[in-house]
Amino acid sequence: MGLLKIPFLLISLAAFSSTPAAALKKRGFQEMDGTLFSWLLHKDSQPQKVESLSQGYMSNVDLKEAIIEIGQRCHHISNIYSIGKSVKGFPLLVIELSDKPGQEEAEPAFKATLIVKNVHLHILPSMNPDGFAMRRRGNANNVDLNRDFPDQFYPLNDVLAERQPETKAIIKWVEGRQFTASASLHGGALVANYPWDGAQDGSSRKEYFACPDDKTFRYMASVYSRSHYNMSSSKEFEGGIVNGALWYPIYGGMQDWNYINGGCLELTLEISDEKWPKADELPTLFEYNRISMLNLVRSLVKAGIHGRIFASNNGRPLQASVKIEGIDYGVNAGRIFGDYHRMLAPRESYEVTASMAGFKTKTTNIFLEDEAVNLDFILDPAEEYAGNHALLNGIDHINSGFLCLNLYYFPIIFLLFLLFFCFLLKRKTIFKFFKQRRSHGQKSPTLVV
């Protein structure tokens, strides 16, 4: 992926952390996969049974100490930060994995060398530490956090001030970053669930209700299911995947909110038929899901369309919008690098459009095979702005959100940019192909429009 790096978000919408402390101690944190992807299950059983089954699981303090120790041992590829606090004040800690942790890069933010180098992976081990401590699904206010997000079909949740602290923390976190995709871990079934979670009429009737990216979501869910030990052979769910509204409609879920408001394609992964697997069964449960999780993250790098968007007059990255014909859903390029990451189902033809106020829109057609395509756009100033550099710079400043230097104070730099883009504009060929980068180090084909 070269200059690109994809952000991915992994959340456990859980009451309980299910990696036993004894297992962590035994492994000595040497197996990063087994410690970082702590299986956090959220559905209630009878209180007495829950208390019994939770024996051997980590406590909130255990989990916090484990996260800190992992960060210390892997400090060169990790960064630990908090996105807020629970009702009772327990920190919602996140661990980030990347070759440049804590820095913003032009990469998709979902792990393996490929993942560390090409992805920013953010892991929130527990969204509901208070529920974990009290052995229940709801938080300290007994609110189910997976019914607490604003919902397109449930306006009662629209008042942000009335949302729970944990929900607010997630909302602020996601809106402040450019996440490409995410997954939340649940228990009580064995299936990869995708949007929409509810229907337009807000009813509890079970029927398939597809979102604009239905094909892409089914592809992502299938990547997980087919890589799983036995999820795809499910007799209840065809192929081990299911549309949320067809399975059982919910409103106020995090999955739909992330997709609509965060520009982030999220799956809800039900990873165990047992709501409370025994602690000594967790290593097996992890092995059943390990390859699925890695392949899902890998798909962000190896599939879809990725690129950067620049202004032709000065080379400045643009925070433009990228849309696909026939799909009523767009993504925006990043504020600093002008990078965008668009997950799409493979083996399809797509018409891709980049647009931004003050610039001419550009459109191109591609056929997406089984490998990702790098597609860069160079946008020309619109005619009404072409002769007004001051106004155009002002538009760029408003849209990109960072201070733009006046290149006239730097004649040499300005001249270099001018010569470079004059060269580009004189090219008669629309597409430029570079060496293909595959898993052994080559670059993927890059198209420049």
N, C-alpha and C positions, 0 to 999 in steps of 0.2 A: 503493500500500500504506500510505500514511500513516505510522502509528507503527511499522509492521513493517519489519524488515530481516533478510534471510535469509543465514545463513552457508553458504558453499560451499568445498569443499576440492578442490584440483587437485594431484595427486601424479604425479610421474614415477617409476615403479618401474624405474629405468634404470641401466645401466652407463655409458652414453655420452650426452653432451650434443651434439645434432646441429645446433645453430645455429652456422654458421661464424663465426669471429671477424671475417673479412673482411666478411661481410654486415652484421654489427652496426656495424662501423666505417663502412661505406658509408652505412648508414641513419642513423647518428648518433643512434640511439635515438629518432628522431622518430616512428617507427611503433611504438607501444607493443605492439600485438598481436604483431608479429613478433619482438619481443625477449622479452616475458614468457612466451609460450607456446613455450618452447624445446623442440623436439621431441627427446625423450630415448628412445632405443631400447635394448632390453635383451637381444636374443637373440644367441647366439654364432654365428660362422662359423669357418672354419679360421683359425688364428692369423696366418698370413702374409697372408691375404686381409683379415682384420679390420684389421691394422695399416695395410695399404694404403688400405682404404676410409675409415679414420678420419682421413685427412689432410684438413685444412681444418676439422675440428671443434674446438670449444672445449675447452680443458683445464679442470680444476677451478678453477685460479687465475683463468683467463679468465672463467669463469662467476661466480665469487665477485665479481670486480671489476665485471662487468656488472650484477649484482644491486645492488651498492652504488651504482653510478653512476645506475641507474634510480631508486633510492630518493632520491638527492640531487636529481635533476632533477624528480622528481614528489613531493617531500616533503609537499605539501599533501594528497595522496590516498594516500600509501603509508606502510607501516611495515615495517621489516625486523627479524626476530628469529630466534633459533636454537632448535631444539627438542631439540638434543643433538649428539652427535658419532658419527662412524663408528668402526669398529674401530681405524683408524690415526689417529684424532683430528681428522679433517676436519669442520668444522661443517656441520650440516644446516640451511641457511638457508632461511627462508620470507619471501616478500614478500606483504604484505597490501594489498589495494586497497579503499578505501572513502572516503566523504566525511568519515568520522570514524575514521581509522585508529588502531588501538591501543586503541579504546574499545569497551566492550560496549554493544550496542544491541539493541532488540527487533526485529531484522531477521534474515531467513534469511541464514546466513553462507555463495554460489558466486561482469559487466563490461558503450564506450558509456555514456552518461549514465544511462540507466535502471539499469544494473547498479551503477555507482559509488554512486548515491543509494539504491538499495534492497537492495544485497547486500554482505556482507563476503566478499570473494574472497581466499582464502589459497592461494598457489602455492608448492609445494616443488619446485624445478626438478630436483633429483636426490636420490633416496633412497639411492643406492648409489655415492657418489663413489669409494670404493676399487676397486670393480669397474670403474668407468670408467678409472681410472688403470692398472689391470692388464689392460685389454682383455678382460674376461671377464664372464660373467653373474653369478657368485657374488661375495660380498663378500670382504674380506681373509681370512676364514676359509673361503672357498669354499663358503658356504652360500647357496642360492637364497632370497632374502628373501621371494619370493612362494610359499614353501612353509613359512615359519617362524612363521606366526601361529597362535594357539590355534584349534582347529577343532572344531565340534560333533560331527563324525564321526570325529575322529582324536585320541584322548585323549593320545597321546604328546607332543603339543605344548602340553599344558595347564600345564606347569611354567614359569611366567614367568621364573624365574631362569635358565633354560637358553636363553632366546631371545637372538638377536643384539642388539647395542647399537642398531642402526638400527631393528629391530623394536620394541624397548622404547620408543624415542623416539617412534615413531608411536603406539603404544598410549597412552602417557602424554599425548601431545598431543591425540589424539581424545577420550579420556576427560575431559580437562580443559576441553573446549569443547563448545558446542552446535551441531555441524555438522548441516546438513539433508541435504545430498547431496554426492557427491564423484565424481571420475573419475580413473583412473590410465591413463597413456599407455604403450602397448607397441608393438612392431613385429613383423613377420613374417606378418601377415595383414591383411585389410581387413574389419573387422566390429565391431559394438558388442555386447559380451558382458555377460550379466547373470546373477545368482544363480538357483539354487544352482550352485556350482562342482563339487560332489561329491554322491554319493548316500548315503543313510542307512546302507547296508551297507558303506560304505567301499571298494567295489569299483572297478575300472577300466572296468567295463562302461558303454558310452555309451548313456544314455537320458535323456529329459527329466525333470528333477526340479525342480518348481516351488517357489519360496519363497512365503510368505503374500502378498507384494505383487507377484505375478507380473504382473498386469495393469498395475500402475504402472510396473514395470521395463520391460515391453515398450513402453509408451508413451514413456518417457524414451529408451530405445535407438532407437526409431523417429524421435523428434525429431532425434537426431543423424544417423542414417542418411539420412533423407529430405533433410536440409539439405546433405549431403555431395555432392561433385562426382560420384562414381560408386559410393558404397558400397551404396546401395539397389538397384542393378542387378546385384548380385552373383549369379553363377550357382551359387556354392557355398553361400551362406547366403541363405535366403528373406528378402527385404526388407532384407538387410544386417545382420540381428541374429541372435543365437543364445544359447540357454541353455547355460551353461558345462558342465554335466554331460552334455548331449547332444553337445557338440563334443568335448571331451576332459576327463575328470574330473581335478581336482587337489584336494589337501587341504593346509590350512595357508595358503590364499590370503588376501590382504588384503581382497578384495571381500566375502567372506562374513563375515569378522570385523567389518568396519566396520558392516555391516547389523545383525548380532546384538548386538554390544557397544557400538557407538558411536551407535546410533540414526540412522545415516547411510546413505542409499541410494546405493550406489556402483556405477558402471559401469566395466568394463575396456574401454578403447578401443584396439583394434588399428588403427593409423592408416596402415600402409604394408605392402604385400606384400613389399617389400624390407626385409630385416633391416638392411642398411647402404646406404641411398640415398646417392648421391654428394652431396658438400657443395653443389655448384652446382645440385642439384635440390631443395634444401630450401625455397627460396622458393616454388616451385610446390607442393610438398607442404603447406606452410603454408596457401596460398590454398585448397587443396582442403578443408582442415579448419577454416578460420577461421570461416565462418558457422555450421558445425555446433556449434562450441564456444560461440559467442555465443548461439545459439538454445537450447542446452542450459541455459546459465546463466539466460537470459531466462525459460525455462519455470518456473523456481523462483518467479519473481515473478508470472507470468501464469497459473499453474495451481495446483491444489490448494486446501487450506483453511488459512487463517492467522488467528490471533487471539490474544487475551489472556484470562487467567482471573483473576478477583478474588473476594475474600470480600465478601459482602453486608453484613456487620456493621461493617466498618471500612475497606473499600476496598483492603485489602492484596493485592498480587499473590500468586498461589498457584502453587506448583510442582506442579500437578496432572497427572494422566495423561489422555491423550486416546486413545481407542480407537474403531475402526470395526467395526461388527457384521459378522461373517463373515471378518474379517482378524485372524489371531492375531499381531498385532504392534501395539505402542503407542508413542507418543512422549510425552515429559514436557515440560511448560512450563518456561521458563527460570527460573533462580533469582532474578534481580533484577527482571525485568519481567513475569514470568508469561506470556511469549509462547511460542506453539507454532507449528510449521510442518509441515504434513502433506501430502506429495506424494501425489496420487491421480490415476488416469486420468480424463479428462473424459468427459462424456456418460454418466454413471452416477448412480444414486441411492445415497445413503449414510446410514446411521444413526450419528450421532456422539455419543459419550458422554464427559463429563468427570467425573473422580472423584478424591477425595482423602480420606484418613483425617480424621475429625472434621467432614466436610461431607457434605451430601446430594448424591447423584449426580444429574446432569442429562443428559438425552438429547434430541436433536432430529434431525429428518430433513431432508436437503437434496438438491437435484438439482444436480450440478456440471456446468455447461455448459463452454464453451471459455474462460471467464475464471475467475480465482481468486475465491474467496468468502472474505470476512472474517467470521469467526464467533467472537464473544466469549461467554464464559460468566461468570455471576455466581452463585457457589455459596453456599447458605445453610448456616449451622452445623447439624450434626446435633442432634436434640432432646436427646440426652444431654449435649451440650456447650453448648447454647444459653445456659443460665443461668450457666455457669462461664467467665467471661472469662479468668481466669488460666490455666485448663487449656487453653482454646482458643488463647490466645496462645502457650502452650508448644508445642502441636502445630504451629502455624504456624512457630514458630522452628525446630523440628526439621526440618520438611519444606522450608522455603524456604532455610534455610542462612544467613540474615543477621539481624542484630540488629534486633529490632522495638522501636520506641519505644512507651512507655506513653502513650497519647493522653490519659489523664486529667491529665497534667501540662500539657497544652496544650488548655484548655477551648474556645478559639475554633475551633481546627482540628478538634477532636472534634465540635463542634456542626455545623460545615460538612459533615463526612463523614456525620453522622447525618441531617441534613436531605436531603442528596443521595440517600442510599440509601433513606430513607423514601419519597422521591419515586419512585424506581425500583420499590420493592415495591408501591406503590399502582397502578402501571400495569397495566391489564388486557391490554394487547397484549404478546405474547411477543416478537415480532420488531420491531425498529426498522430502518428503511431510511434510509440516508443517500445523498447524491449519489454517483453512480457515478464512480469515478476510472479513467479509461482512460489510454492512452499519452500523451495531450496534456494531462494534469494533473489529471483528475477522479478522485475517489475511487471505489474499487470498492464495491459494495453491502456493507453490514455488518449482520450479524444478531447480536442480543444475546439470550442465553438466560438 
